């Protein structure tokens, strides 16, 4: 496999990552008794029937995000900081796929909300992912043309707002089931904002990489900014 083909495969894998991840938690959540996508967290699907599916989904998304980061690096589409933050997010996903969450917000039903070392590691890994992804998007926005910079900035900022709302809802529950709070939706929103950015930017860089060299060359006086 030549250098160009390898780069394109890495980018395509990265763009596929959020699609597989979102599809997994949507389908898995819809088939679990007592589970509410409005209220319950994605991670607690690991504690439901066939919990290995969610574990595998986290790990797969982590691997594909690492592929995405490397593909962008090889395409010179991200700075060193952007690459490092995306790689950190990918590694964080590997961690949360390895260490399961503790029961939270009343799921699984009837299980106490205890705190375990593994659950604590999972929570720390989730926090890293929730912060590293938006940070990578915002850092990468600096290198983009105006339209893509605006899209990236909006994706990063909206993700951080949704993350803050999610943690506020979990904190308000204070160890209880949290009633009917929209914690689950607040957690899912950043996965959608981040995922859409990852797909769009990945396809953009992919298309530029696949274009004939003459079309990708920068004409005299044009801006070297990406995308």
N, C-alpha and C positions, 0 to 999 in steps of 0.2 A: 504494500500500500504506500503510494507516494505521499509527500509532505502535504500537498494540497488536499488530497482525499482524506487523509487522517484528520486534518483540521475541520473539514466539512462534516465528517462523521461525529466529531466531538461536539460541534455546534448543534447538529441535528439531535443528538442525544440529550443535550442540555435543554433544548426547546421542548422535547417530549417529556421531560421530567415532571413539570407541574401538571401536565395533562393526566399522566398516569396517577399522580398523587391525589389530585382532586377527585378523579373518577373513583379511586379506591375508597376514599372516606365517604363519598356520597352514597355509593352502592352499599358499602358495608354498614353505614349508619342507618340506612333505610330498612335493613333486614334484622336489626337487633331489637328484641323486645325490651321495652322500658327505656329505650334510648331516644333522646331528643336532640336533633341537630341545632335547634334553637338555643338550647340550654347547656347541653353537655359538651365536654371538650373532645377534640379529635383524639387525643392521646388515650382517653379511657376506652376507646374501641379495642385497645390492646388487652383490656381486662374482660372483654366480652367473649362470646362464643367465637371460635376461630380467630382469637386475638393475634395469631401469628401473621395474619394478613396485614394488619396495621403495622406490626413490627417490620415486616418485609417492605411495606410501602415507604416507611421512613428511611430505611437503609438504601433502597433503590433510588429514592429521590436524592439522597446524599451523594451516592456514587455519580448520578447523572449531573448533579450540580457541580461536582468536582470536574467532570468532563467539560461542562459548560465554561467554567473558569479557565481551564487550560485551553479550550478552543478560542476563547476571547483573547487570551494572552498571546497565543500563536498568531492571531489575526491583528495584533497591535490595537485592539479595540478597547482595552482597559489599561489603566495605570497600574503601577505596582500595588498601590493601596486598594484599588478596585479588585484586583486579582486576589489579594490576601483576604479581603473581607468575604468574597464569594467562596473562597476555599474554606474559610472559617465556618461559614454557614453550612457548607457541605459536610464538614467534619462534625458540626453540631448535630446534624440530622442523623449521622451514623451513631452518635452517642445516644440520642433519644430513641433510636430504634433498637439499641442494645439493652438499655436500662428502662424498664417500664415505669410508668407513672403510678402514684398511689391513688386509691379511690378518692374522688373529689366531686363535689356538686351533686351528691346523691347517686352516683353511678360507679360501679354496679349497684343496683338496689339491694339494700340490706347489709352492705359492707361498711364498716366504720371508716371514717376518714383519718386513718393513721398516717404517720410519717416514717418512712424507712430510708436507709442510706441510698438504696437504688432509686427510689422515688425522688430524693433530693438531687441526685446527679441528673436525673431526667429533667427536673425543673430548671436546673442551671443550664443544661444543654438547650432547652427550649428558649430560655431567655437570650442565650447567645445567638440562636437562629433568628429570633424575632428582631434583634437589634442589628446583626451583621448584614442581613439581606437589605433592609432599607438603607443602611449606611453605604453599602456597595452601590446601590442604585443612585444615591445622591452624589457619591464621589464620581461615578461614571458620567453623570449628567454634565459635569464640567467640560468634558471632552466632546460633547455633542453639538450639532447644529441647533438652532433656536427651537424648532418644533420638537425635536426629540428631547432636548434638554427640558422643555416644559412638561412633556409627557412623563419623563423620568422623575423629575422633581415632584410632580403631583403624585406619582405612584409611591415614591418614598415617603412623602409627608403623610399621605392618607393611610399608609401602612402603619406608621408610627402612632397616628391618632387612634386607629382601631386597636392596636396593641395596648395602648394606655387604657382604653375603654374596657378591654378584656380583663386586664389585671385589676382594674377598679371593681369590676363585677365580682371577680373571684375574692378579692379582699373584703368586699361588702358581705359576702356569704359567711365569712369568719368561721370556716370549718363546717358549716351546715350545708344543706342541699341548695340553698340560694333561691328557693322558690321557683318562679318562672322567669328568672332574669335571662336576658339575651346574651349570656356569656359565650355560648357556642357560636352564635352569629358573629359576635365581635372577634372571636378567634379566627373564624373562617375568612373574614374580609381581607386581612393582610395576605393570606395565602392566595386569594384571587388577584389582588393588586400586584403582588410580587410575581405571581404566575403569568399574568397577562404581559407584564414587562419582560419577563424572561423569554416568553414565546416570541413577542414582537421584536425584541432586540436581537435575539438569536437568529430569527429568520432574516432580519435586515442584514446582519453581518454575513450570514450564510449566502444571501443573494449577491452581496458585493464580492464575496470570495469566489463565487461561481461565475461571475461576469468575466468577459474577455478583458485581458490586461489593458487594452487600449481604452476601454470604457471606464476602468478604475483609476487611470492615471490622473494626476492633479495638474490642471492647466496652470500656466504662469499667472500669478496674482490671485489664484483662488485660495480659499481657506483650507487649511489642513485638518480642520475639526472633523471628527468622525460622525457617521450617520447623518 
